Amino acid sequence: MVGVTVEAALSLWDEVLENVEYRTMPLSVTVARDYVLAETITLPHDVPHFNKSAMDGYGLIYEDGRRNYIIDGIIGAGVVWNAQVPLGHAVRIMTGAMVPTMCDTVVMQEQCKTDGHIGSTLEIQGQITKGSHIIYQGEDGRKGLEVIPEGTVITTAVQAVLMGLGYEMVEVYRKPRVLVLTSGREVIDPGLKLVPGKIYNSNRVMLQGFLKDLGVVETVQYHVTDDPVAYDDELEAIIRLARDCDIIVSSGGVSVGLYDTLPKMYTALGAKVLYGRIQMRPGAASYGAVTPKGQLIFGLSGNPGAAFNGWHLLVKPVLQRYLGREGQLGKVLLCSLGEGIEKKNPFDRYVQGSIVFEKGRPVFYKNCSNASCGLVGLVTVNALAKIPKGVNSVSAGEDIEVHML
């Protein structure tokens, strides 16, 4: 099977996503962190919606040359001054308090000599400017201004802005329920004794962790042994677990091995295959399909390093769009290559490594091992350098396109 390129696979997923019914729901702002806005947020009122003092000081009507004012009262934040402030008079005002409508200037406290008591005299020292130290109504934005676009991930800062604007509820995209499958008779759980022929299951926690990074926390996990004797029971379990899931992400069992049975199981779900192989290294053993119910299926290599690449290049961009985010590969940065790379590339190769800055320039260093089964080196990976098909050698110092993760 020849397979398709990463770019072609993403185009196929784009076509699928055009027909996906994106479900939304209202959600309290207080618990909406990591959800994606399904509406554009506009200012419900001017911000601020009154003239307010930027300083602790004194509000007054500016008169050129006047230095002495009589203090008529004190205004704390949240207090509205309803009386007049005549010429030659002032009111003591705190930061954030509403400036009386007739006052056009606030003089900061540090420029004032007074005991601060009502009825006492205020002497201004130094130069002042008419209109100073007032944050005017609408200075931060006028009512109706679009301030947070649809598709924005709700971070703590976004929550603070929403609450500050008075939003109690917002419309967000629903998060999918994901079935995470791992496979292989050689795979065992940590805690069990490691015997020849067996390996620990790292892909499960990696995939669940990547999903959590996208804000998806509702996952179901199941392991397929690929043992022919257990096929019927495992197929029955997958059919049952998949009923209530929107997405399936699996590792292993989708290549051309004798016991790679996941594609057969997905066929039993009625899946329409988009691709059964990707023209890339590592991670060629990849699978994409859609069920009649609209469930998305992503099959990744069982090798940890290859599954890592497959997630970032294929699954993550698609799920970002599915979640309402702007789905795309990591930002591409042109980096200088820290050390040469020589490898035959019948397909595009995505080399794991890290970006560091040397003398103000980004430099990419490949991992010590880029085997598809590489595991330990994933600790430091923050980027994938793309070496195009047919380019078998890239020298140190050459510029290369690098996908930031």
N, C-alpha and C positions, 0 to 999 in steps of 0.2 A: 504494500500500500504506500503510494507516494506521499500523500498528505498535503496539507496546505501551509502557507506561511502564517506567522503570527498575525500579520496585518490582515490577511484574507480571513482568518478565523474570527477576528474581531468584527470584520464587516458582516460576516454571517450572523454574529450575535446582534449586531445593530439591527438587522432585518427582523430578528426575533423580538427584540425589545420594542420595536414599533407597534407590535400587536399585543404587548403586555398591558393588562389593565392595572394601572397603578392605584392601589387602594390607599385611602387617606383616612384620618380620624382626628377628632379634636383631642387635645391633650393639655393638661395643666403645665404651665411654664416651669413650675418648680420641679417637675420630673421629666422634662423634655430634653435633657442633656443627651447628646449623641444622636438624637433624631434629626431628620431633615425637614426643613420647612416646606410645606406644600402650598404656601401662599406668600405673596409679597407683603411685607410689613410697611405701612405708611404711618406718618406721624398723625396721631389722633387730635393733636393740638399743637400750638406753637411751643417750641422748646428753647428757652424756658417760656412759660406762659404768663410771665410778668417780669418787669424790670427788677433785677435783684442785685444786691451789693456783692461785689467781688472781694471786699475787704472788711475787716473790723474797722470802723471809723465813724464818720459823721456825714449825714446827708443834709444838703442845703441847696439853696438857689444861689448860683454863682454870681458874684458881683466883682467886677474888676477892681482890684485895689483894696477891697475890704479884707481885714485880718481878724476882726473880733466878731464873734457870734454868741448869742444866748442859747443855752441848751434847753429845749422844751420837753424832751422825753427820751425814752429808750425803746428801741424796737429789736426784739429778738427774732430769730428765724421762726417762721410760722405765724408771726403776729402781723396784723394789718393795721396800719396807722390811718385812721379816718379823719383826724383833725387837720387843720391847716399848718403849714410851716411858712410863716411870713418872711419877707426879706429881713436879713440880719439875724435870723434865728436858724437853729440846726437841731437835728435829732441824732442821738447816738444810735448806731445801727450795727448789727452783727453780720458776719459773712453769711450769705445765702438768704438774708431777710429781704422782704419786698420793699423796694424804695418807694416812698410816698410819691404820688403822681406829680406833685408840684416841684419836687426836688430834681435837679438836673446834674448834680455832681456829688460824688462821695470823696471825702478827704480821708486818707488812711490815718489810723490812730497814731502812727509814729510821727506824723507831721503836726500833731495837735498838742498844745500845752493847756491842760485843764485838770480839775479834780474829778470831772466826769459826772458831777451831780446835777440834777435837774435845777435849772435856774442860775447855774453858775456860768461864767464866761469862758468861751473857747477861743484860744489864740492860735491862729494858723502860722506855722513856720515853714519857710521855703516856698518854692513855686508850686502852684496848682494849676490844673487845666480844666476848663469847663467840659463836663461830660465824662470825666475820668472815673475809673473804678466802678462802672456800672455795666452789668451784663444785661443787654437789652432783650426784650421780648422777641422771640423768634431768631435770636442770634445763632443758635445751634441748628435751627431748621424751622420752616413754616409748616403749618398744618397741611396734610396731604402729600408731603414730600416722601418719595419712596426711599427707604433707608436700609432695608434688609431684603435682598431679592429671594424669590422662591429658589429652592435648591441649596440654601445655605445650611451647613451643619450647625446645629445648635450647640455652641460651646458655653462655658461658664460666662464668658464675656457677653455672648449673645443673650443668655438668660438675664443678665444684669440689665442690658439695654431694654429688653422686652418688659421686665418688671418696672423699670424706671419710666416707661411710656404708659404704664397702666394696663398692660396686657396680662390677663389672668389665664386665658386659654389661647392656643394657636392650633392651626391645622397642620398636621405632620403626615409624612408618608409612613405607612405601617411597615414594621420590620418583618422580614420573612422568617418562617420556621425552617431550619436547615437540618437535613439528615447527613451526618458525617459518617462515611464508611471507610474502614481500613480493610486490607485483605492480605492473605498469605498464611500458609501453615507454619511458616518460619517465624512469624511475628508473635511475640509474647509480651505481657505486661511487665513493667518494672516491678521489682519485688520478688519475681519468680527467679529460680536459679537459671543462670545463663549456661546453656549446654551447647556443644558443637552443633552447628546448623541453624541455630536460633538467633534472632536479633530482637532488641527491645522496640516497642511501638512508639516511635517519636513523632510520626506523622499525625496521629490523632490529636495530641496536644498542640502541635504546630497549626493544624487547620482550624481547630477550635479557637486558638489564640488569635489567628489572623481574622477570623470572623468577629471575634470580640473587639478587635482593633477597629472594625467598621461599625461597631455598635450593635452587632447581632449577637444576642446572648441566649436566644431560645434555640438550642441545638439538641438533637438526639443522636446518639452514637451507637454503632453496631459494627462488629467485626465479622468478615466473611473469611472462612478458612480456605476456600477454594478446593476443599476436599470433595472429590466426586461423590463420596458416600453421603455427605451432608448437603449436597446441592439442593434437593427438594425442600428440606427444612429451612435452609438459609434463604432460598427464594421466597418462600412463604413469609418469612420474617421481614424481608425487605418490602414486599408488597404491602404488608400490614403497616409497617413504619412509614412508608412513603405516602400513605393515604392522607395524612394530616400535614405533610410538608410541602413547601413551595419550591425548595431547591435541594438538590443532592450534590454533595461534593465527596469524591472518593479518591483514595490513593491506592495504586497497584491494581493488578488484574485486568488491565486494558491493553496489553501489548499482544504479542503473537505467541505467547507461551502456551503450552499444552493445557495448563490449569488456569489460564486467564479467562474467567467466566463472567465477569461483571457485564460486558457488552451483551451477552446472552440474557442475563437477568434484566437488563434495561430494555431489551426487546420485548420481554414479557410484560413490561410496564406500558408497552405501546410506543416506545420512544422512536422519534424520527431522528436519524443520525445526521449531524451537521458536518462532522469530520471524525476520522478515526486515527489520525496521526498528524503531527505538526512538523513542518520542515525547520527544525531548530535543534540545537545541541546546547546543554543537555535538556531533556524533556520532550523528546520526540514522541514518546509513548503517552499520548494525550487523547482525550475523547470528549466530544460535545454532542448533546442531543436535547430534544424537547419532547415532552410527553403530550398526549392529546389534552390533558388538563392544563397545559401551559407551564408545567414544572420544568425548570432548567436543570440539566445534568452536566456536571463537569467531572471528567475522569482524569486524574493526574497520575504521573509515574509513581511507583512505589518507592523509588530511590529518593531519600530526603532532599539531596541537592537539586535534583530534577523537579521534584514536587514544589520546592521553594520557588524555582524559576517559573514553573507553570502557574503557580498562584499569582505571582506579581505581573506576569505578562498576559495572562488570559482571564483568570477568575476575578481578580480584584477590579480591573477596569469595568467588567460587565456588571458586577455586583454594585459598584458605585452608582452606575446608571440606574440599576434596578431599585436602589434605595432612594433615588431622587437626586443623587449628587451628579456632578459633572464627571462622567467616567472617562478616564484617559490613562495612558501609561504615565509612569513617573516623569517628572520634568526632565528634559534632555539637556545635558550640560556638555559643552565641548571641553574635554580634559586632555592634558598632556599625559602620555603613558609613562608610568614610572619605570617600568622594565619591559623588555620585549616579550611578545607572545608569539610562539610558533606552534601552529596546530592545523592540520588539514581540515578544511571546512566545506564539506559538500552541501551543508546547509548553513543558515545564519547561526552564529554561535554567540551566546550571551554569557559573558565571563563574569563570575562573581568576584567582588572585591570591595575596596573602600576608597573613598575620596578624601584626600588630605590637601591642605593648602600650604604651598611652599613658595615663599617670596611673593605672596599675594595671588598666586595662580593655582587653580585646582589641578591636582595630579591624581591619576587613578592607578592604584596598585592592585594587581590580581591576587586572589587567594593562593596560598601555597599549593592547594589542591583544588582542581575544578572538575574532579570526577563526578559523574552523576550521583554516585552514592555518597559523596562528601557530606559529612555531618558536622564535625568539630569546627570547621572553618566558618560555618554559618554565624558564629558568634559575632564576627566583626563585619559581616557584609552590610553595606549600606547603599550599594549601587551595582548595576549590571552594565558592563561595556559590551556594545554590539559590534561584532566582527562580521561583516557581510559575507555571504556565500561566495566561495572562490578565493577569498583573501586568506592566504595561508601563513602570512607572516606580517607582524606589525612591530616596528622597531621602537625602542625607548626614545621618548621625546616627541614622537608623532602625536598629532591630535586625533582624538577618537570620540565618537558620540557615546555618552554614558547616561543611562536611565537612573535617576535618583529614586531611591525607595523610601 
